[in-house]
Amino acid sequence: MCGICGILHLDDQPVDYDLLESMTSVLTHRGPDDCGYHLDQGLGLGFRRLSIIDLTGGHQPMSNEDGTVWVVFNGEIYNFRELRATLQQQGHSFRTAADTEVIVHGYETWGEDVVRHLNGMFAFALWDSRRQKLLLARDRLGIKPLFYTRRQQTLAFASEIKSLLLLPEFDAAVSSRGVFEYFSQHFIPGAETIYRDIRKLRPGELLVASRGKLRLKQYWQASVTCGPERRPAEWREELRHRLTEAVQRQLVADVPLGVFLSGGIDSSAITAVMAQSVKEVRSFNVGFDVPKYDETRYAQMVSRHLGTTHETFRLTAASTDILPQLLWHLDEPLADATIIPTYLLSERTRRHVTVALSGEGGDELFAGYTQYQGMELNRSLARLPLGVRRRLTALAALLPCFGSASLGYWGHRLERIAASSLFPLFEGYTRKVAFFSPEEQQRLFSAEFQRRIAAFPYLDQLWSVARAHPELEPLAQANLTDLTVYLPDALLMKVDRMSMACSLEVRVPFLDHTLVEFALSMPMDLKIKGLRTKSVLRQAVAPWLPPDIIKRRKRGFNPPLEFWLRNHLLDYARQHRMLETLKESGYFNLNYVEELAAAHISGRRNFGRQLWALLVFAIWWRRVKGRGRWVQ
């Protein structure tokens, strides 16, 4: 795992080496072991290395034999040995044992189609000096990040936004669209970022710069297909086989490996395969100071069953003190409170291993999220007349909580379920996953900002999936949306930044693209049966795990946010000058923000997610916005 960056002057002006060095050095946390640079006419490539494979021979930038093709690469290619053998048969000579070199020689053989041959997680930049062509590529599922900006005759790219903020005279103007998207769904989806002039390369996408022109090309897209006729037992057997293959492919490394083990079905399944393949498995989990949120006993149950060497780390509300620094690592606001436990788990895990396997992707592939249960409930509620559902929604909003935080939480959840039943199923799903509804945004945002965002469609990235796949039923549309929008732009973004902040490589076997394609060919009724999520995965891995793990309902890797905020919100707000900062931005109606805070602190309603989003944005605005380097 590494950090990459570079500059291409389309008018062939020389690249400033000192600038390239600064852009590279700010990524040192992604690659503390080595650095390297390559300069050519109008081009500069920068690289920071975390050594995983071929510890002594994998220096980058790496070239072909005659120095006409150069690459900087972040990630891992799991089928590099097979590709190496194929390319050697075609006459290519290899100078290293590193996976990077198959990209160089693969490009010489297959051109831009080299990406179609790669099984792995990757973001790379490849320079073809003969054709004066720069190729940027990102893996199919968006596991590894790549950002870029173009200003006049300069194209610059980097693994993290902070490198691009160091460009001279860069205009770090905040994107109104980015702010709107963030407060709609707690992250910024698609190619947008929080900065007007910085874009994300999307999963499965190439960017080609040649002869002064830029071209984007989609080389892979997730799509639901109809698999062969199989009995349920045959689907389960094939799933076990493919999951085992995916995990074993990702065990290749010349450094110690471990696994994140929460005790959930996904991480437990990964650990089970790992325990079958590795002599000693080290597993790690994080626990919380509020018992109902703490999964430690389940992680320990799996560890005992599989014989791993397990360590647990505990978090308290005081852990939120590191939030400003984590937002600098993220570069953008992300209202996911699990950034804190993810970072601290990564930091403690890195003391023992360099690579950790994790269970991300299981919920998206096998329908594990609670919103799918909500859609099934809404399917049943839809049998009631619309007028009855409206009255139920109104009554749910009036339920007394008697000052009880728990009753307030469940009352608010009941209201959200009832309210989402007023809409068609897919729209109800979008209402469940949204943070601030259009009605709430009319109260949240200032009149001036509402005018600026009036033309932006609400949750457009979510709806684009449904529009592109009208043939799918709503549950399948929602599942595909989570795989192609939420997974890369929120979940994988979080895991990459928090783990790489600690120089830890995290691998995600569920997102082996061959396993993804297989899962997308499975009938949806195998994945969710009634209100039972991930049914086929639970049944498939049942021979490997304790029955209590197979049967338990999804908990999620969530800290006790509503409790932390209820007890400490005023302290957080004062410490980070939340209201003053929100006022300074000009985006908000502070009266509404104060209403949310008062209702939450009293326990009348659970606005923990919304208040966290506002707090995160305020801290990002004051401490991170426009800064390429961290300032205490």
C-alpha positions in Angstrom: 0.0 0.0 0.0 1.3 3.4 -0.9 0.7 7.0 -1.7 1.1 8.4 -5.3 0.9 11.8 -6.9 2.0 13.6 -10.0 1.8 16.5 -12.3 1.4 16.7 -16.1 1.9 20.0 -17.9 0.0 19.6 -21.1 2.1 22.3 -22.7 5.4 20.4 -21.7 6.6 23.0 -19.2 9.0 21.4 -16.7 7.7 20.2 -13.4 8.9 21.9 -10.2 10.8 19.2 -8.3 10.4 20.9 -5.0 6.6 21.1 -5.4 6.5 17.4 -6.4 8.6 16.5 -3.4 6.2 18.5 -1.1 3.1 16.8 -2.6 4.8 13.4 -2.1 6.0 14.0 1.5 2.6 15.0 2.8 1.6 11.4 2.0 4.4 9.8 4.1 1.8 8.2 6.4 0.7 6.1 3.5 4.2 4.9 2.8 6.8 5.4 5.5 9.3 2.9 4.1 10.6 4.5 0.8 10.1 7.3 -1.6 10.9 7.9 -5.3 10.4 10.4 -8.1 10.5 10.4 -11.9 10.7 13.5 -14.1 10.2 13.6 -17.8 9.2 16.3 -20.3 6.3 18.0 -18.7 5.8 15.2 -16.2 6.6 14.4 -12.6 5.6 11.3 -10.7 5.9 11.0 -6.9 5.7 7.9 -4.7 5.7 6.9 -1.0 6.0 3.1 -0.2 4.6 0.8 2.5 6.6 -2.3 1.8 4.4 -5.5 1.6 5.8 -7.7 -1.3 9.4 -7.9 -2.4 10.6 -5.7 0.4 14.0 -4.9 -1.2 13.1 -4.9 -4.9 9.9 -3.0 -5.2 11.1 0.6 -5.5 8.9 3.0 -7.5 8.5 4.7 -9.8 9.1 1.5 -11.8 9.8 1.3 -15.6 10.1 -1.2 -18.4 13.5 -2.3 -19.8 14.1 0.8 -21.9 12.5 3.4 -19.6 9.7 4.3 -22.0 6.9 3.2 -19.6 6.8 4.3 -16.0 4.3 3.6 -13.2 3.5 4.6 -9.7 1.0 2.2 -8.0 -1.0 2.1 -4.8 -2.5 -1.3 -3.8 -2.0 -5.0 -4.4 -2.4 -7.2 -7.4 -3.4 -10.6 -6.1 -3.0 -12.5 -9.4 0.4 -11.0 -10.2 2.1 -14.4 -10.2 -0.2 -15.8 -12.8 0.1 -12.6 -14.9 3.9 -12.7 -14.5 4.0 -16.2 -15.9 1.8 -15.3 -18.9 3.9 -12.2 -19.7 7.2 -14.1 -19.4 5.8 -16.6 -21.9 5.3 -13.6 -24.3 8.9 -12.6 -23.9 8.9 -10.0 -21.1 11.8 -9.9 -18.6 11.2 -9.2 -15.0 13.7 -7.5 -12.7 11.8 -7.7 -9.4 9.4 -10.0 -7.6 7.0 -7.1 -7.0 3.4 -7.1 -8.2 3.9 -3.6 -9.6 6.0 -4.8 -12.6 3.1 -6.8 -14.1 1.3 -3.4 -14.7 4.3 -2.1 -16.7 4.6 -5.2 -18.9 0.9 -5.8 -19.0 0.4 -2.3 -20.5 3.1 -3.1 -23.1 1.1 -6.2 -24.1 -2.6 -5.1 -23.6 -2.5 -1.3 -23.6 -5.3 0.3 -21.6 -7.0 -3.1 -21.3 -4.3 -4.1 -18.7 -6.8 -3.1 -16.0 -9.2 -5.9 -17.2 -6.5 -8.5 -16.4 -5.8 -7.3 -12.8 -7.4 -8.9 -9.8 -6.8 -6.6 -6.9 -7.2 -3.2 -5.2 -5.4 -0.5 -7.0 -5.0 3.1 -8.1 -2.1 3.8 -10.5 -0.6 6.3 -12.9 1.2 5.1 -15.9 3.3 7.3 -18.2 3.9 6.2 -21.8 6.7 8.5 -23.0 6.6 7.3 -26.6 2.9 8.2 -27.0 3.1 11.1 -24.5 0.2 9.6 -22.7 -0.7 9.5 -19.0 -3.1 6.8 -17.8 -4.8 7.0 -14.4 -6.8 4.0 -13.3 -8.9 3.0 -10.2 -9.9 -0.6 -9.2 -13.4 -1.9 -10.0 -15.0 -1.4 -6.6 -13.2 1.8 -5.5 -11.1 0.3 -2.7 -8.2 2.6 -3.5 -8.7 6.3 -4.0 -7.4 8.7 -6.7 -8.2 12.4 -7.0 -7.3 14.8 -9.8 -7.7 18.5 -10.8 -7.1 20.3 -14.0 -6.2 24.0 -14.1 -5.5 25.5 -17.5 -2.6 23.4 -19.0 -1.9 21.4 -15.8 -3.3 18.1 -14.7 -2.4 16.9 -11.2 -3.4 13.8 -9.3 -2.9 12.2 -5.9 -4.0 9.5 -3.5 -5.3 12.1 -1.2 -6.7 15.6 -1.7 -4.2 17.2 0.7 -1.5 16.8 -1.9 -3.5 18.8 -4.5 -4.1 21.6 -2.0 -0.3 22.3 -2.1 -0.4 23.3 -5.8 0.5 27.0 -6.2 -2.4 29.3 -6.6 -4.8 26.5 -6.2 -8.3 27.8 -5.5 -9.7 25.8 -2.6 -13.2 27.1 -3.1 -15.8 24.9 -1.4 -18.3 23.2 -3.7 -21.9 24.1 -3.0 -22.9 20.8 -4.6 -20.5 19.0 -2.2 -22.0 20.7 0.9 -25.6 19.9 -0.4 -24.7 16.2 -1.0 -22.9 15.9 2.4 -26.0 17.1 4.4 -28.2 14.9 2.2 -26.5 11.6 3.0 -23.4 12.2 5.3 -20.8 11.8 2.5 -20.1 13.1 -1.0 -20.9 10.6 -3.7 -19.8 10.2 -7.3 -17.1 12.3 -8.9 -17.8 15.3 -6.7 -15.6 16.3 -3.7 -16.0 19.1 -1.1 -13.8 21.3 -3.3 -15.2 22.8 -6.5 -12.1 22.1 -8.6 -11.1 18.6 -7.4 -12.7 15.4 -8.8 -12.6 11.7 -7.8 -11.8 9.1 -10.3 -14.7 6.7 -10.0 -14.6 3.0 -9.4 -13.8 1.0 -12.6 -12.8 4.2 -14.4 -9.8 5.3 -16.5 -8.6 8.8 -17.2 -6.4 9.2 -20.3 -4.5 12.4 -20.9 -3.0 12.6 -24.4 -2.2 15.4 -26.9 -3.7 18.1 -24.5 -7.0 16.3 -24.1 -8.6 14.3 -21.2 -10.8 11.3 -21.8 -12.7 9.3 -19.2 -13.5 5.6 -19.8 -15.5 3.1 -17.7 -13.9 -0.3 -18.0 -16.1 -2.1 -15.5 -19.5 -1.7 -13.8 -21.4 -3.7 -11.3 -24.5 -5.2 -12.8 -27.1 -7.7 -11.6 -27.1 -10.8 -13.8 -29.1 -14.0 -13.9 -26.9 -16.9 -12.7 -27.3 -20.6 -13.8 -30.1 -22.8 -12.4 -28.8 -24.1 -9.0 -30.4 -25.6 -6.0 -29.9 -23.5 -2.8 -27.4 -26.0 -1.5 -25.4 -25.6 -4.7 -25.4 -21.8 -4.3 -24.1 -22.2 -0.8 -21.3 -24.6 -1.8 -20.2 -22.4 -4.6 -20.2 -19.4 -2.3 -18.0 -21.2 0.3 -15.6 -22.1 -2.6 -15.4 -18.6 -4.0 -15.0 -16.9 -0.6 -12.2 -19.4 0.3 -10.4 -18.6 -3.0 -10.8 -14.8 -2.4 -9.4 -14.9 1.1 -6.5 -17.2 0.2 -5.6 -15.0 -2.8 -5.2 -12.1 -0.4 -2.9 -13.8 2.1 0.2 -13.2 -0.1 2.6 -10.9 1.7 6.2 -10.7 2.9 5.1 -9.1 6.2 2.9 -10.2 9.2 -0.9 -10.4 8.6 -3.9 -10.1 10.9 -7.6 -9.7 10.8 -10.3 -7.3 12.1 -12.7 -9.6 14.0 -15.8 -7.9 15.3 -17.8 -11.0 15.9 -20.2 -10.2 13.1 -20.9 -12.7 10.3 -18.6 -11.1 7.7 -15.4 -10.7 9.7 -16.0 -14.1 11.3 -16.3 -15.8 7.9 -13.0 -14.1 6.8 -11.3 -15.2 10.0 -12.5 -18.8 9.6 -11.0 -19.1 6.1 -7.8 -17.5 7.3 -7.6 -19.9 10.2 -7.8 -22.8 7.7 -4.9 -21.4 5.7 -2.5 -19.7 8.2 -0.7 -21.4 11.0 -1.3 -18.6 13.5 -3.9 -15.9 13.1 -3.8 -12.7 15.1 -7.3 -11.0 15.4 -8.2 -7.6 16.8 -11.4 -5.8 17.8 -12.5 -2.6 19.5 -15.1 -2.4 22.3 -17.2 0.5 23.6 -18.0 1.8 27.1 -21.8 1.4 26.6 -22.5 -2.4 26.9 -25.3 -2.6 24.3 -22.9 -1.4 21.7 -20.0 -3.6 22.7 -19.5 -6.8 20.5 -16.4 -8.0 22.3 -17.9 -11.1 23.7 -18.9 -12.3 20.2 -15.4 -11.5 18.9 -13.9 -13.5 21.8 -16.4 -16.4 21.1 -15.2 -16.7 17.5 -11.6 -16.3 18.5 -11.9 -19.2 20.9 -13.7 -21.3 18.3 -11.1 -20.7 15.6 -8.0 -20.6 17.9 -6.8 -17.1 17.0 -4.6 -14.9 19.2 -7.0 -12.1 20.0 -6.6 -8.6 21.4 -9.4 -6.1 22.3 -9.1 -2.3 22.6 -11.7 -0.2 24.4 -13.0 3.3 23.5 -14.7 5.9 25.6 -16.3 9.3 24.8 -12.8 10.8 25.3 -11.7 9.2 22.1 -13.6 11.9 20.2 -10.7 14.3 21.1 -8.8 13.0 18.0 -11.6 14.0 15.6 -9.9 17.1 14.1 -6.8 15.1 13.1 -8.9 12.3 11.6 -10.8 14.9 9.5 -7.4 16.1 8.2 -6.6 12.6 7.1 -10.1 12.3 5.4 -9.6 15.7 3.7 -13.4 16.0 3.5 -16.3 16.0 6.0 -17.6 12.5 6.6 -20.4 12.1 9.2 -19.6 8.5 10.1 -18.7 8.3 13.8 -17.0 4.9 13.1 -14.0 6.8 11.8 -12.9 7.0 15.5 -12.9 3.3 16.3 -11.6 2.4 12.8 -8.6 4.7 13.3 -7.9 3.5 16.9 -8.3 -0.2 15.9 -5.9 0.4 13.0 -3.4 2.2 15.2 -3.3 -0.6 17.8 -3.3 -3.3 15.1 -0.4 -1.7 13.3 1.8 -2.3 16.4 1.6 -6.0 15.7 1.0 -6.5 11.9 1.4 -4.6 8.6 -1.6 -6.0 6.8 -5.1 -6.7 8.2 -8.0 -8.4 6.4 -11.5 -7.0 7.0 -15.1 -7.9 6.2 -16.2 -4.8 4.2 -18.5 -5.6 1.3 -20.5 -8.5 2.9 -23.5 -6.3 3.7 -23.6 -4.9 0.1 -23.2 -8.3 -1.6 -25.6 -10.3 0.6 -28.2 -7.7 1.7 -27.2 -7.2 5.3 -28.3 -3.7 6.1 -31.4 -2.9 8.3 -32.8 -0.7 5.6 -33.7 -3.8 3.6 -35.7 -5.0 6.6 -37.4 -1.6 6.6 -38.3 -2.1 2.9 -39.9 -5.4 3.7 -41.8 -3.8 6.5 -42.9 -1.0 4.2 -44.1 -3.6 1.7 -46.4 -4.9 4.4 -47.5 -1.4 5.5 -48.3 -0.5 1.9 -51.4 -2.8 2.2 -52.9 -0.2 4.6 -54.7 2.8 3.1 -52.5 5.9 2.7 -54.7 7.9 5.1 -54.1 5.3 7.8 -50.3 5.4 7.2 -50.4 9.2 7.5 -52.2 9.0 10.8 -49.7 6.4 12.1 -46.8 8.7 11.1 -48.4 11.7 12.9 -49.0 9.6 16.0 -45.5 8.2 16.1 -44.2 11.8 16.1 -46.3 12.5 19.2 -45.2 9.5 21.2 -44.0 10.7 24.7 -40.6 9.7 25.8 -41.0 10.7 29.5 -37.4 12.0 29.5 -36.0 8.5 28.5 -33.2 8.5 25.9 -34.1 5.0 25.0 -37.8 5.7 24.5 -36.9 8.8 22.5 -34.6 6.7 20.2 -37.2 4.1 19.5 -40.0 6.6 19.1 -37.9 8.5 16.5 -37.0 5.2 14.7 -40.7 4.2 14.6 -41.6 7.6 13.2 -38.9 7.2 10.4 -40.3 3.7 9.5 -43.9 5.0 9.4 -42.9 8.1 7.4 -40.9 6.1 4.8 -44.0 3.9 4.2 -45.7 7.0 2.7 -43.6 6.6 -0.4 -42.9 4.0 -3.1 -40.4 1.3 -1.9 -37.2 2.7 -3.5 -38.0 6.3 -2.5 -38.7 5.0 1.0 -35.3 3.5 1.0 -33.7 6.8 0.1 -35.6 8.4 3.0 -34.2 5.9 5.4 -30.5 6.4 4.3 -30.7 10.2 4.0 -29.6 12.5 6.8 -31.6 15.6 6.2 -34.8 15.3 4.1 -35.7 18.0 1.6 -38.2 19.3 4.2 -35.6 19.4 6.9 -33.1 21.1 4.6 -35.5 23.9 4.0 -35.2 24.6 7.8 -31.5 23.7 8.1 -30.1 25.9 5.3 -30.1 29.7 5.1 -32.3 31.3 2.4 -29.2 32.4 0.4 -27.7 28.9 0.4 -31.0 27.4 -0.6 -31.0 29.6 -3.7 -27.5 28.4 -4.6 -28.5 24.7 -4.4 -32.0 24.9 -5.8 -31.1 23.3 -9.1 -29.4 20.2 -7.6 -31.5 17.1 -7.6 -31.9 15.5 -4.2 -30.0 12.2 -3.7 -29.3 12.1 -7.5 -26.5 9.5 -7.2 -28.9 7.1 -5.5 -31.7 7.7 -8.0 -29.3 7.3 -10.9 -28.9 3.6 -10.1 -32.7 3.0 -10.0 -33.1 4.9 -13.3 -30.4 2.9 -15.0 -31.9 -0.4 -13.8 -35.7 -0.2 -14.1 -35.9 -3.9 -14.7 -34.9 -4.6 -11.1 -37.3 -4.8 -8.2 -36.9 -2.0 -5.6 -35.0 -4.2 -3.0 -32.4 -5.2 -5.7 -32.1 -1.5 -6.8 -31.4 -0.5 -3.2 -28.8 -3.3 -2.8 -27.0 -2.3 -6.0 -27.1 1.4 -4.9 -25.4 0.6 -1.6 -22.7 -1.4 -3.5 -22.0 1.3 -6.1 -22.5 4.5 -4.1 -22.3 4.0 -0.3 -19.6 1.4 -0.4 -16.9 3.3 -2.4 -17.7 6.8 -1.4 -18.3 6.4 2.4 -17.3 3.0 3.7 -14.2 2.3 1.7 -13.1 5.9 1.8 -13.2 5.7 5.6 -11.3 2.4 5.9 -8.6 3.6 3.5 -7.9 6.9 5.2 -8.1 5.6 8.8 -5.9 2.6 8.2 -3.4 4.4 6.0 -3.1 7.2 8.6 -1.5 4.4 10.7 0.5 2.9 7.8 -1.7 -0.2 7.9 -2.8 -2.0 4.8 -6.4 -3.3 4.9 -7.6 -5.9 2.5 -11.2 -6.7 1.7 -11.7 -10.3 0.4 -15.5 -9.9 -0.1 -14.6 -7.3 -2.8 -12.6 -9.7 -5.0 -14.3 -8.8 -8.3 -14.9 -12.4 -9.2 -16.8 -13.0 -5.9 -18.7 -9.7 -6.5 -19.8 -10.9 -9.9 -20.9 -14.2 -8.5 -22.9 -12.6 -5.7 -24.6 -10.3 -8.2 -25.8 -13.4 -10.1 -27.5 -14.8 -7.0 -31.3 -14.6 -6.7 -32.3 -11.9 -4.2 -34.6 -14.2 -2.3 -31.6 -16.3 -1.3 -30.1 -13.2 0.3 -33.0 -11.9 2.3 -35.9 -14.0 3.5 -38.6 -12.1 5.2 -36.7 -10.0 7.8 -33.7 -12.3 7.9 -30.7 -10.6 6.2 -27.7 -12.4 4.6 -29.6 -15.7 4.7 -27.4 -17.5 2.1 -24.1 -16.3 3.6 -25.2 -17.4 7.1 -26.1 -20.8 5.8 -23.0 -21.1 3.7 -20.5 -20.4 6.6 -22.5 -22.2 9.3 -20.2 -25.2 9.3 -17.3 -22.9 10.2 -18.7 -20.8 13.1 -20.5 -21.1 16.4 -24.4 -21.3 16.1 -24.7 -18.1 18.2 -22.8 -16.1 15.6 -24.9 -17.5 12.7 -28.1 -16.6 14.5 -27.3 -13.2 16.0 -28.8 -10.1 14.4 -26.7 -7.4 12.8 -25.3 -4.9 15.3 -23.1 -2.8 13.1 -19.7 -1.3 14.0 -21.3 1.8 15.6 -20.1 3.7 18.6 -22.7 4.9 21.1 -23.1 8.2 19.4 -26.4 9.3 20.9 -25.1 8.7 24.4 -21.8 10.4 23.8 -23.6 13.4 22.3 -26.3 13.6 24.9 -23.8 13.8 27.7 -21.1 15.8 26.0 -22.7 17.8 23.1 -22.5 21.1 24.8 -18.8 20.6 25.7 -18.0 19.5 22.1 -19.9 22.5 20.6 -18.1 25.0 22.9 -14.7 23.4 22.4 -15.0 23.5 18.6 -17.0 26.7 18.4 -19.6 24.9 16.5 -22.3 27.5 16.3 -19.9 30.3 15.5 -18.3 28.3 12.8 -21.7 27.3 11.2 -22.7 31.0 11.3 -19.4 32.0 9.7 -19.9 29.6 6.7 -23.2 31.3 5.8 -24.9 28.0 5.0 -27.2 27.5 8.0 -30.2 28.6 9.9 -28.8 28.5 13.5 -32.3 28.6 15.1 -33.0 25.2 13.6 -29.6 23.8 14.7 -30.4 24.9 18.3 -33.8 23.2 18.1 -32.2 19.9 17.1 -29.6 20.1 19.9 -32.3 21.0 22.6 -34.5 18.1 21.5 -31.6 15.6 21.5 -30.2 16.6 24.8 -33.6 16.4 26.5 -34.1 12.9 25.1 -37.3 13.8 23.3 -35.8 12.8 19.9 -32.7 11.1 18.6 -30.9 13.6 16.4 -27.5 12.1 17.0 -26.7 11.5 13.3 -27.7 15.0 12.2 -25.9 16.8 15.1 -22.8 14.7 14.4 -22.9 15.8 10.8 -23.1 19.4 11.8 -20.3 19.1 14.4 -18.0 17.3 11.9 -18.6 20.0 9.3 -17.9 22.7 11.7 -14.6 21.1 12.8 -13.6 20.5 9.2 -14.4 24.1 8.2 -12.3 25.5 11.0 -9.4 23.1 11.2 -9.0 21.4 7.8 -10.5 23.4 5.0 -7.9 24.4 2.4 -5.0 23.0 4.4 -2.6 20.6 2.8 -0.6 20.1 6.0 -1.9 19.3 9.5 -1.6 22.2 12.0 -2.2 21.4 15.7 
